[in-house]
Amino acid sequence: MSETKRHDIEVGKGAEARGIAVLERPGRAPGVLWLGGYYSDMAGTKAEALDAWGAESGHAVLRFDYSGHGDSGGEFTDGTIGRWLEEAETVAARFMKEPGILVGSSMGGWIALLMALRLRVRETPAAGLVLIAPAIDMTERLMWANFSEKARGELMDKGVVNRASDYAEEGYPITRRLIEEGRNHLLFDQPSI
């Protein structure tokens, strides 16, 4: 059974630089990259279960926290889909020796699908794709579309609105930047993928 190694890497340059915490379990290919959900971290139940499977099966497993999540640096409110996608791609490029299996939960499912599409274009396709309750286009379809006019107004005026959550007693912030930048990554309205 291989031991998990902790790595701290930097993603981005200048004012966009942020520290990303990575847990790497060495093992055989294909390796697995865990992509967590919005406001989740690499110590969550599903992430831990995947790592336990890697320990038992001998497969390599990579987990990391997006910026503003868990053990990684940065402010949660600075996060966007593109920013978190960049972090996921950087972790994969640095630690996966060959195409691996992308496993994404909720928002991580959207990020996994975006990564898989980019890898296909680069002609280095992922070895597999597992999506758990994928929240594809969540910023538009699950957030913006479900906000009341009052919440939309607050978001546009203040730049942030706090939403209740079953997973965070204090709720979690949704920023105008997250919503607007998320529109650059929408998939459902694309003519073909």
C-alpha positions in Angstrom: 0.0 0.0 0.0 1.5 3.4 -1.0 1.5 6.4 1.3 -0.1 9.7 0.4 2.3 12.6 -0.2 1.4 16.2 0.4 2.6 18.8 -2.1 2.1 22.5 -2.1 2.3 24.1 -5.5 1.7 27.6 -7.0 -0.7 28.2 -9.8 -0.9 31.5 -11.7 1.4 34.5 -11.8 1.7 37.8 -10.1 -1.5 38.9 -8.4 -3.2 35.7 -9.7 -0.7 33.4 -8.0 -2.2 31.1 -5.3 -1.0 28.1 -3.3 -2.7 24.8 -4.1 -2.6 21.9 -1.7 -2.3 18.5 -3.4 -2.5 14.9 -2.0 -0.8 12.3 -4.2 -1.1 8.6 -3.7 1.4 7.0 -6.0 0.2 3.9 -7.8 -0.4 2.2 -11.1 -2.1 3.7 -14.2 -4.6 4.7 -15.0 -4.4 7.2 -12.2 -7.5 9.0 -10.9 -7.9 12.8 -10.4 -10.6 13.8 -7.9 -12.4 17.0 -8.8 -14.6 18.2 -5.9 -17.7 20.3 -5.7 -18.4 23.9 -4.9 -17.4 24.7 -1.3 -16.1 21.1 -0.8 -12.6 19.9 -0.1 -10.3 16.9 -0.6 -11.1 15.6 2.8 -14.8 15.0 2.0 -16.5 11.6 2.2 -16.4 10.8 -1.5 -12.8 12.0 -1.9 -11.6 9.9 1.1 -13.5 6.8 -0.3 -11.8 7.2 -3.7 -8.4 7.5 -2.0 -9.2 4.3 0.1 -10.0 2.5 -3.2 -6.7 3.7 -4.6 -4.9 2.3 -1.6 -6.6 -1.0 -1.9 -6.4 -1.4 -5.7 -2.9 0.1 -6.1 -4.1 2.8 -8.5 -2.7 6.3 -8.3 -5.1 8.9 -6.8 -4.7 12.7 -6.9 -6.8 15.0 -4.8 -6.4 18.7 -4.4 -8.3 21.7 -3.0 -9.3 24.5 -5.3 -8.1 27.9 -4.3 -10.2 29.3 -1.4 -11.2 25.7 -0.4 -9.8 23.5 2.3 -6.0 23.6 2.7 -5.3 25.7 -0.4 -4.6 29.4 -0.3 -6.6 32.3 -1.6 -10.1 33.7 -0.9 -13.1 31.6 -1.8 -14.8 34.8 -3.2 -12.0 35.1 -5.8 -12.9 31.8 -7.3 -14.4 31.3 -10.8 -14.9 28.2 -13.0 -12.0 29.2 -15.2 -9.7 29.8 -12.2 -10.6 26.4 -10.7 -10.3 24.7 -14.1 -6.8 26.2 -14.5 -5.8 24.7 -11.1 -7.2 21.3 -12.0 -5.3 21.3 -15.3 -2.1 22.4 -13.6 -2.4 19.6 -11.0 -3.1 17.0 -13.7 -0.2 18.2 -15.9 2.3 18.2 -13.0 1.4 14.9 -11.3 -0.2 12.6 -13.9 2.3 10.8 -16.0 -0.2 9.6 -18.6 -3.9 10.2 -19.3 -5.9 9.4 -16.2 -9.5 9.0 -15.2 -11.3 12.3 -14.2 -13.8 11.8 -11.4 -15.9 14.9 -10.7 -18.7 15.5 -8.2 -21.2 18.3 -8.6 -19.2 21.4 -9.8 -16.2 19.0 -10.2 -18.3 17.2 -12.8 -18.5 20.3 -14.9 -14.8 20.9 -14.5 -14.0 17.3 -15.4 -16.1 17.6 -18.5 -14.4 20.9 -19.5 -11.0 19.2 -18.9 -12.0 16.1 -21.0 -13.1 18.3 -23.9 -9.8 20.3 -23.8 -7.8 17.1 -23.6 -9.6 15.7 -26.6 -8.8 18.8 -28.6 -5.2 18.4 -27.7 -5.4 14.8 -28.8 -4.4 13.5 -25.3 -7.8 12.2 -24.2 -8.6 11.3 -20.6 -8.5 7.5 -19.9 -12.0 7.8 -18.5 -14.6 10.2 -17.1 -16.8 9.6 -14.1 -19.4 12.3 -13.2 -21.3 12.2 -9.9 -24.4 14.4 -10.0 -22.6 16.8 -12.4 -23.6 20.4 -11.9 -22.9 21.4 -15.5 -23.5 25.1 -16.2 -24.4 25.5 -12.5 -23.6 29.2 -12.4 -26.3 29.9 -14.9 -28.8 27.1 -14.5 -28.7 26.4 -10.8 -27.7 29.8 -9.4 -28.6 32.7 -11.7 -31.8 31.1 -13.0 -33.0 30.4 -9.5 -32.2 33.8 -7.9 -35.1 36.1 -7.1 -35.1 39.6 -8.6 -34.0 40.8 -5.1 -31.0 38.4 -5.0 -30.0 39.3 -8.6 -30.2 43.0 -7.7 -28.1 42.5 -4.6 -25.5 40.4 -6.6 -25.2 43.1 -9.2 -25.0 46.0 -6.8 -22.8 44.5 -4.0 -20.9 41.9 -6.1 -21.8 39.1 -3.8 -24.9 37.4 -2.3 -24.8 34.8 0.5 -27.0 31.7 -0.1 -28.2 29.2 2.5 -26.6 25.8 2.3 -27.1 22.4 3.9 -23.3 22.0 3.9 -22.3 25.3 5.5 -24.1 26.7 8.6 -23.2 30.3 7.6 -24.2 29.6 4.0 -21.8 30.4 1.2 -21.1 33.4 -1.0 -21.8 33.6 -4.7 -20.1 36.4 -6.5 -21.0 38.4 -9.5 -17.6 37.4 -10.9 -18.4 33.7 -10.6 -21.7 34.1 -12.4 -20.3 36.3 -15.2 -17.1 34.3 -15.7 -19.0 31.1 -15.7 -20.8 32.2 -18.9 -17.5 31.6 -20.7 -17.7 27.9 -19.9 -21.3 27.0 -20.6 -21.8 23.7 -22.4 -25.6 23.0 -22.7 -26.2 25.6 -25.3 -23.3 24.7 -27.5 -24.4 23.5 -31.0 -22.1 20.4 -30.6 -19.6 19.2 -28.2 
